[in-house]
Amino acid sequence: MALKKFIYKTILPSCLKPHHHEKPLPDPKIVQVSKPLSSQRLSLSDISYPGSPISVTLSNLSASLVGSNLLIFTHKELQLITHKFSKSNYLGEGGFGTVYKGFIDEKIKPGLLKPQSVAVKVLDLDGSQGDMEWLAEVIFLGQLKHPHLVNLIGYCCEDEHRLLVYEYMEQGNLETKLFKGYSATLPWLTRLKIAVGAAKGLAFLHEEEKPVIYRDFKASNVLLDLDYNAKLSDFGLATDGPQGDETHVTTRVMGTHGYAAPEYITTGHLTTISDVYSFGVVLLELLTGRRSMDKSRPGREQNLVAWGRPLLKDPHKLDNILMDPRLEGQYSTEAARKAAALAYQCLSHHPKCRPTMTTVVKTLEPLLDLKDIPVGPFVYIVPSEAKDENNVHKVENVHNRANCGNREDEEEKEKKERVHRRHRRGHRHRRRAQSLKSRAVYSDTHLYESLGTNLYSLDPM
């Protein structure tokens, strides 16, 4: 069977220069990628260094990725669609670099199916992530396609420029929606929907013929589209899972403090079950509305898992201490307790006691149908893919107007009651003052009359 052989340096010319804090690639600087011409996915483990190279162009990288139709952009094109990476197009920043909003159409890339908004991620040359993380994103997201993985549209590797072009996610990321004070509180059903979507994304990765370990699952890496469908992003730290008789992958400990599994931190042993622990942390964040690590809280509450996990199995503490108070009780008690029990299992310090992500999906998905949610200001209808989008928005608007109308009526009624109570209090005070004044006048008169009688009795006749 024929083998594809690629020159690493030729695939990514001059953009794989090692950072000052990274180890340089071993000599020779040529990296060979051997891949059978089949439907098998190219993985990071296919990269090796020796061999007799065959020169390829940048377009061959996209062509070599199974099922990939990645577009290759020039730096000038990406400058054009982001208005020269203007501040007005700024979306955010992470370990990889800065992200900008852009817009692509037929004028930029003839042959596109439709004009669309995109997110352009620019690698920071002095950042915490580098060339290998950039390549990991291209290799994984260039081949893995799923409704709950963010869609990588293309990339740019020109001179020192390394950029990635993704579909634009209108609602941003889960961290912003859940923890930023200026955003409205996420309703219960929306939180559940996000948890289910993220779980499906992880389950898909774990069930691949070559399992993929995400390794950096956290709230900021869960992106949300217009209808709050969750999609996993940022595959820079993703890696191939154990294969064959292997039980784990041994790697350098990387990730985010507060989300990484304890056995991975202590041993460097990484499995798909390590991702399950990280998912448990995010599920606990969704239940409590608290960050995994929060230095602003009292000492024993700063680590969310250490504080919250013991409370997950106590229904009384779950309702009165653990659940996010911003929900104002507007959640299904049964669903919350089942989700809490699941989070407790995911956060077990013993990897073998944790469920698989497939089990997590099967446990969470039915909770969306539980209807024992009190009627209140956070009533929310989860958009369905089968429904017409306009109808969904109309239903939501009706509920919002109804809730606003009810609140206005209640406020007006309460205002009238307050005014009425003030009038009644004032009337009582006036009557009491008048009564006291009358008593005082009567007492003085009675005293004078008594004194007058006695004096008159002393006068001679």
C-alpha positions as CSV (number, residue, x, y, z in Angstrom):
1,M,0.0,0.0,0.0
2,A,1.3,3.4,-0.9
3,L,2.5,5.7,1.8
4,K,2.2,9.5,2.0
5,K,5.4,11.1,3.2
6,F,5.4,14.7,4.2
7,I,8.1,17.2,5.1
8,Y,7.0,18.9,8.3
9,K,9.0,22.0,7.6
10,T,7.7,22.2,4.0
11,I,4.1,21.7,5.1
12,L,4.4,24.6,7.5
13,P,7.3,26.6,6.1
14,S,9.0,29.0,8.5
15,C,6.0,29.0,10.8
16,L,7.3,26.2,13.0
17,K,10.2,28.1,14.4
18,P,10.5,27.0,18.1
19,H,9.8,29.6,20.8
20,H,12.5,30.5,23.2
21,H,10.7,28.5,25.9
22,E,10.2,25.4,23.8
23,K,12.6,22.6,22.9
24,P,13.7,22.7,19.3
25,L,12.8,19.9,16.9
26,P,15.4,17.2,16.8
27,D,17.8,16.9,13.9
28,P,17.1,16.4,11.1
29,K,14.6,19.2,11.0
30,I,12.5,17.2,8.5
31,V,9.5,15.6,9.9
32,Q,8.0,12.6,8.1
33,V,4.3,11.8,8.3
34,S,3.5,8.3,7.0
35,K,-0.1,7.6,6.3
36,P,-1.8,4.9,4.4
37,L,-4.1,6.0,1.6
38,S,-7.3,4.9,3.4
39,S,-10.2,6.4,5.3
40,Q,-8.2,6.1,8.6
41,R,-7.8,9.4,10.3
42,L,-4.4,11.1,10.4
43,S,-3.3,11.6,14.0
44,L,-0.5,13.3,15.9
45,S,1.0,9.9,16.6
46,D,1.6,9.5,12.8
47,I,4.3,12.2,12.9
48,S,7.9,10.9,13.0
49,Y,11.2,12.4,12.2
50,P,13.4,10.1,10.1
51,G,12.9,9.1,6.4
52,S,13.4,10.2,2.9
53,P,11.2,13.2,2.3
54,I,9.1,14.2,-0.6
55,S,8.5,17.9,-1.1
56,V,4.9,19.0,-0.7
57,T,3.1,22.4,-0.7
58,L,0.8,23.9,1.9
59,S,-2.3,22.6,0.0
60,N,-1.2,19.0,0.6
61,L,-1.8,19.4,4.4
62,S,-5.5,20.0,3.8
63,A,-5.6,17.3,1.2
64,S,-4.0,14.7,3.5
65,L,-6.5,15.1,6.2
66,V,-9.3,12.6,5.9
67,G,-12.7,14.2,5.1
68,S,-11.2,17.7,5.3
69,N,-12.1,20.6,3.0
70,L,-10.1,23.2,4.8
71,L,-9.6,26.5,3.1
72,I,-6.1,28.1,3.0
73,F,-6.1,31.8,3.6
74,T,-3.4,34.4,2.9
75,H,-2.6,36.8,5.7
76,K,-3.7,39.7,3.5
77,E,-7.2,38.1,3.1
78,L,-7.6,37.7,6.8
79,Q,-6.5,41.3,7.3
80,L,-9.2,42.3,4.9
81,I,-12.1,40.4,6.5
82,T,-11.2,41.6,10.0
83,H,-10.5,45.2,8.9
84,K,-6.8,44.8,9.8
85,F,-7.6,43.1,13.1
86,S,-9.3,46.2,14.4
87,K,-10.3,46.7,18.0
88,S,-14.0,47.0,16.9
89,N,-13.7,43.3,15.8
90,Y,-12.0,42.1,18.9
91,L,-13.8,39.0,20.5
92,G,-11.4,37.8,23.2
93,E,-8.1,36.4,24.1
94,G,-6.7,33.1,25.4
95,G,-3.6,31.0,25.8
96,F,-3.4,30.7,22.0
97,G,-3.7,34.3,21.2
98,T,-6.3,37.0,20.2
99,V,-9.6,36.3,18.4
100,Y,-11.3,38.7,16.0
101,K,-14.6,38.6,14.2
102,G,-14.6,38.6,10.4
103,F,-16.8,38.0,7.4
104,I,-16.1,35.9,4.3
105,D,-18.0,35.6,1.1
106,E,-17.5,34.8,-2.6
107,K,-15.3,37.8,-3.0
108,I,-12.7,36.5,-0.6
109,K,-13.0,32.8,-1.4
110,P,-14.9,31.9,-4.6
111,G,-16.7,28.6,-4.2
112,L,-17.9,29.1,-0.6
113,L,-21.3,27.6,0.0
114,K,-22.6,30.8,1.7
115,P,-21.4,34.1,3.1
116,Q,-20.8,33.8,6.8
117,S,-19.3,35.4,9.9
118,V,-16.1,33.8,11.2
119,A,-13.8,34.0,14.2
120,V,-10.1,34.4,13.3
121,K,-7.7,33.2,16.0
122,V,-4.1,34.7,15.8
123,L,-1.3,32.8,17.4
124,D,0.6,34.9,19.9
125,L,4.3,34.2,19.2
126,D,5.1,35.0,22.9
127,G,2.1,33.1,24.3
128,S,1.8,29.9,26.2
129,Q,0.9,27.8,23.2
130,G,3.0,27.3,20.1
131,D,3.5,25.5,16.8
132,M,2.5,22.0,17.9
133,E,-0.7,23.3,19.4
134,W,-1.5,25.1,16.1
135,L,-0.8,21.9,14.2
136,A,-3.0,19.8,16.6
137,E,-5.9,22.2,16.0
138,V,-5.6,21.7,12.2
139,I,-5.1,17.9,12.4
140,F,-8.0,17.3,14.8
141,L,-10.6,19.8,13.8
142,G,-9.7,19.5,10.1
143,Q,-10.9,15.8,10.2
144,L,-13.3,15.5,13.1
145,K,-16.8,16.8,12.2
146,H,-19.7,16.7,14.7
147,P,-22.6,19.0,15.7
148,H,-21.0,19.6,19.1
149,L,-17.4,20.4,17.8
150,V,-16.7,23.9,16.5
151,N,-16.2,23.9,12.8
152,L,-12.7,24.8,11.5
153,I,-13.1,26.5,8.2
154,G,-9.5,27.1,7.3
155,Y,-6.0,28.3,8.3
156,C,-3.2,30.6,7.4
157,C,0.5,29.7,7.6
158,E,2.5,32.4,5.8
159,D,6.0,33.4,7.0
160,E,5.7,33.9,10.7
161,H,1.9,34.2,10.7
162,R,-0.2,31.3,12.0
163,L,-4.0,31.8,12.1
164,L,-7.1,29.7,12.3
165,V,-10.5,30.5,10.9
166,Y,-13.6,29.1,12.7
167,E,-17.3,29.4,12.4
168,Y,-18.6,32.3,14.5
169,M,-20.4,31.5,17.7
170,E,-22.9,34.2,18.5
171,Q,-23.3,33.6,22.2
172,G,-19.6,33.4,23.0
173,N,-18.4,30.9,25.6
174,L,-19.9,29.3,28.7
175,E,-17.6,31.0,31.1
176,T,-18.7,34.5,30.1
177,K,-22.4,33.5,30.1
178,L,-22.2,31.8,33.5
179,F,-19.9,34.0,35.5
180,K,-19.9,37.6,34.1
181,G,-22.0,39.9,36.2
182,Y,-23.3,41.9,33.2
183,S,-25.0,38.9,31.5
184,A,-28.4,37.6,32.4
185,T,-28.6,34.4,34.5
186,L,-28.7,31.3,32.4
187,P,-32.0,29.5,33.0
188,W,-32.1,25.9,34.3
189,L,-33.1,24.2,31.0
190,T,-30.4,26.2,29.1
191,R,-27.8,25.0,31.5
192,L,-28.9,21.4,31.1
193,K,-28.9,21.8,27.3
194,I,-25.4,23.1,27.3
195,A,-24.2,20.2,29.6
196,V,-25.8,17.6,27.2
197,G,-24.3,19.1,24.1
198,A,-20.8,19.3,25.6
199,A,-21.2,15.7,26.9
200,K,-22.1,14.6,23.4
201,G,-19.0,16.3,22.0
202,L,-16.7,14.5,24.4
203,A,-18.5,11.2,23.9
204,F,-17.9,11.5,20.1
205,L,-14.1,12.1,20.7
206,H,-13.8,9.1,23.1
207,E,-15.6,6.7,20.8
208,E,-13.4,7.4,17.7
209,E,-11.5,4.4,16.3
210,K,-8.5,6.3,17.5
211,P,-9.8,7.8,20.7
212,V,-9.1,11.5,21.3
213,I,-8.5,12.9,24.8
214,Y,-9.5,16.5,24.9
215,R,-7.4,17.3,28.0
216,D,-8.5,20.9,28.5
217,F,-12.2,20.7,29.0
218,K,-13.4,23.9,30.8
219,A,-16.1,26.5,30.7
220,S,-14.2,28.9,28.5
221,N,-13.7,26.2,25.8
222,V,-17.4,25.5,25.5
223,L,-18.7,27.8,22.8
224,L,-22.4,28.6,22.3
225,D,-24.3,29.3,19.1
226,L,-27.4,31.5,18.8
227,D,-29.7,28.7,20.2
228,Y,-27.2,27.8,23.0
229,N,-26.0,24.6,21.3
230,A,-22.7,23.8,22.9
231,K,-19.6,23.2,20.8
232,L,-16.1,22.2,22.0
233,S,-13.3,24.5,20.8
234,D,-9.5,24.9,21.3
235,F,-8.0,21.5,20.5
236,G,-4.4,22.7,21.0
237,L,-3.8,20.3,24.0
238,A,-5.9,17.4,22.6
239,T,-4.0,14.2,22.1
240,D,-4.5,10.7,20.8
241,G,-5.7,8.2,23.5
242,P,-4.2,4.8,24.3
243,Q,-4.5,2.2,21.6
244,G,-4.3,-1.6,21.6
245,D,-3.2,-3.0,25.0
246,E,-2.2,0.4,26.4
247,T,-4.2,1.6,29.4
248,H,-3.1,5.2,29.4
249,V,-0.9,7.8,27.7
250,T,1.9,9.4,29.7
251,T,2.4,13.1,28.9
252,R,3.6,16.3,30.4
253,V,0.9,17.7,32.8
254,M,-0.9,20.4,30.9
255,G,-4.3,22.0,31.2
256,T,-6.1,24.4,33.6
257,H,-5.8,24.4,37.4
258,G,-9.1,23.3,39.0
259,Y,-10.3,21.2,36.0
260,A,-7.5,18.5,35.7
261,A,-8.1,15.0,37.1
262,P,-6.1,14.3,40.3
263,E,-4.5,11.1,38.9
264,Y,-3.3,13.0,35.8
265,I,-1.7,15.7,38.0
266,T,0.1,13.2,40.2
267,T,1.3,10.7,37.7
268,G,1.0,12.2,34.2
269,H,-1.2,9.2,33.2
270,L,-3.9,10.4,30.8
271,T,-7.1,8.6,29.7
272,T,-10.5,9.4,28.4
273,I,-11.7,9.1,32.0
274,S,-9.6,12.1,32.8
275,D,-11.9,14.2,30.6
276,V,-14.9,12.8,32.6
277,Y,-13.5,14.4,35.7
278,S,-13.1,17.7,34.0
279,F,-16.7,17.4,32.7
280,G,-17.8,16.9,36.3
281,V,-16.2,20.2,37.3
282,V,-18.1,22.1,34.6
283,L,-21.3,20.3,35.6
284,L,-20.8,21.4,39.2
285,E,-20.2,25.0,37.9
286,L,-23.5,24.8,36.1
287,L,-25.3,23.7,39.2
288,T,-23.7,26.2,41.6
289,G,-22.9,29.2,39.4
290,R,-19.5,29.2,41.1
291,R,-16.1,29.1,39.4
292,S,-13.9,26.0,39.8
293,M,-11.3,28.2,41.6
294,D,-12.3,31.4,43.2
295,K,-9.8,33.2,45.5
296,S,-12.4,35.9,46.4
297,R,-14.4,33.3,48.5
298,P,-13.6,32.1,52.0
299,G,-10.7,29.7,52.3
300,R,-12.6,26.5,52.4
301,E,-14.9,27.5,49.5
302,Q,-12.1,28.6,47.1
303,N,-11.8,25.1,45.5
304,L,-15.2,24.3,44.2
305,V,-14.8,20.5,44.1
306,A,-13.3,20.2,47.6
307,W,-16.1,22.3,49.0
308,G,-19.0,21.2,46.8
309,R,-18.6,17.5,46.2
310,P,-19.5,16.4,49.7
311,L,-22.7,18.4,49.5
312,L,-23.9,16.8,46.2
313,K,-25.5,13.7,47.9
314,D,-27.4,15.6,50.5
315,P,-30.8,16.8,49.0
316,H,-31.3,19.4,51.8
317,K,-27.8,21.0,51.4
318,L,-28.2,20.7,47.6
319,D,-31.3,22.9,47.6
320,N,-30.3,25.3,50.4
321,I,-26.6,25.7,50.0
322,L,-25.2,24.3,46.7
323,M,-27.7,25.4,43.9
324,D,-27.1,28.7,42.2
325,P,-29.2,31.3,44.2
326,R,-29.6,33.3,41.0
327,L,-31.9,30.6,39.7
328,E,-34.4,31.7,42.4
329,G,-35.7,28.1,42.8
330,Q,-36.7,28.0,39.1
331,Y,-35.4,24.5,38.4
332,S,-36.6,20.9,38.4
333,T,-35.8,19.4,41.9
334,E,-35.7,15.9,40.5
335,A,-33.4,16.9,37.6
336,A,-31.1,18.8,39.9
337,R,-30.7,15.8,42.2
338,K,-30.0,13.4,39.4
339,A,-27.5,15.8,37.8
340,A,-25.8,16.3,41.3
341,A,-25.5,12.5,41.7
342,L,-23.9,12.3,38.3
343,A,-21.5,15.1,39.1
344,Y,-20.6,13.3,42.3
345,Q,-19.6,10.2,40.3
346,C,-17.7,12.1,37.6
347,L,-15.6,13.8,40.4
348,S,-14.6,10.5,42.0
349,H,-10.9,10.4,42.9
350,H,-10.9,6.8,41.7
351,P,-11.0,6.8,37.8
352,K,-12.7,3.3,37.7
353,C,-15.7,4.7,39.6
354,R,-16.4,7.4,37.0
355,P,-18.9,6.8,34.2
356,T,-18.0,7.0,30.6
357,M,-19.2,10.0,28.6
358,T,-21.7,7.8,26.8
359,T,-23.3,7.0,30.1
360,V,-23.2,10.7,31.1
361,V,-25.2,11.6,27.9
362,K,-27.7,8.8,28.6
363,T,-28.1,10.1,32.2
364,L,-28.4,13.8,31.4
365,E,-30.5,13.8,28.2
366,P,-33.8,12.6,29.9
367,L,-33.5,15.4,32.5
368,L,-34.5,17.9,29.8
369,D,-38.0,16.4,29.7
370,L,-38.7,16.7,33.5
371,K,-41.4,19.4,33.9
372,D,-41.5,20.0,37.7
373,I,-40.2,23.5,37.3
374,P,-42.0,26.3,39.2
375,V,-43.4,29.0,37.0
376,G,-41.4,32.2,37.4
377,P,-39.3,34.8,35.7
378,F,-36.8,32.3,34.3
379,V,-39.3,30.1,32.3
380,Y,-37.4,29.2,29.1
381,I,-38.2,27.0,26.1
382,V,-35.2,25.0,24.8
383,P,-35.0,25.6,21.1
384,S,-35.5,22.4,19.1
385,E,-33.8,21.7,15.8
386,A,-37.1,20.4,14.4
387,K,-38.9,23.7,15.2
388,D,-39.0,26.8,13.1
389,E,-36.5,29.3,14.5
390,N,-39.0,32.2,14.1
391,N,-41.6,30.3,16.1
392,V,-39.2,29.7,18.9
393,H,-38.3,33.3,19.2
394,K,-42.1,34.2,19.1
395,V,-42.8,31.8,22.0
396,E,-39.9,33.2,24.0
397,N,-41.1,36.8,23.4
398,V,-44.6,35.9,24.5
399,H,-43.3,34.4,27.7
400,N,-41.0,37.4,28.3
401,R,-43.9,39.9,27.7
402,A,-46.2,37.9,30.0
403,N,-43.6,37.8,32.7
404,C,-42.8,41.5,32.4
405,G,-46.5,42.3,32.5
406,N,-47.1,40.1,35.6
407,R,-44.1,41.8,37.3
408,E,-45.4,45.3,36.4
409,D,-48.9,44.4,37.8
410,E,-47.4,43.0,41.0
411,E,-45.2,46.1,41.4
412,E,-48.1,48.4,40.9
413,K,-50.3,46.5,43.3
414,E,-47.5,46.5,45.9
415,K,-47.0,50.2,45.4
416,K,-50.7,50.9,46.1
417,E,-50.6,48.7,49.2
418,R,-47.6,50.6,50.5
419,V,-49.4,54.0,50.0
420,H,-52.6,52.6,51.7
421,R,-50.6,51.3,54.6
422,R,-48.9,54.7,55.0
423,H,-52.3,56.5,55.0
424,R,-53.6,54.0,57.6
425,R,-50.6,54.5,59.9
426,G,-50.9,58.3,59.5
427,H,-54.6,58.2,60.4
428,R,-53.9,56.1,63.5
429,H,-51.1,58.4,64.6
430,R,-53.4,61.5,64.2
431,R,-56.2,59.8,66.2
432,R,-53.8,58.8,68.9
433,A,-52.3,62.3,69.1
434,Q,-55.8,63.8,69.3
435,S,-56.8,61.4,72.0
436,L,-53.7,62.2,74.1
437,K,-54.4,65.9,73.7
438,S,-57.9,65.5,74.8
439,R,-56.8,63.5,77.9
440,A,-54.3,66.2,78.8
441,V,-56.9,69.0,78.5
442,Y,-59.4,67.0,80.6
443,S,-56.8,66.3,83.3
444,D,-55.8,70.0,83.6
445,T,-59.4,71.1,83.8
446,H,-60.2,68.5,86.5
447,L,-57.1,69.6,88.5
448,Y,-58.1,73.3,88.3
449,E,-61.7,72.6,89.3
450,S,-60.6,70.6,92.3
451,L,-58.2,73.3,93.5
452,G,-60.8,75.9,93.0
453,T,-63.3,74.1,95.2
454,N,-60.9,73.7,98.0
455,L,-59.9,77.3,97.9
456,Y,-63.5,78.5,98.0
457,S,-64.1,76.3,101.0
458,L,-61.5,78.2,103.0
459,D,-63.1,81.6,102.4
460,P,-65.2,83.0,105.3
461,M,-68.9,83.2,104.8
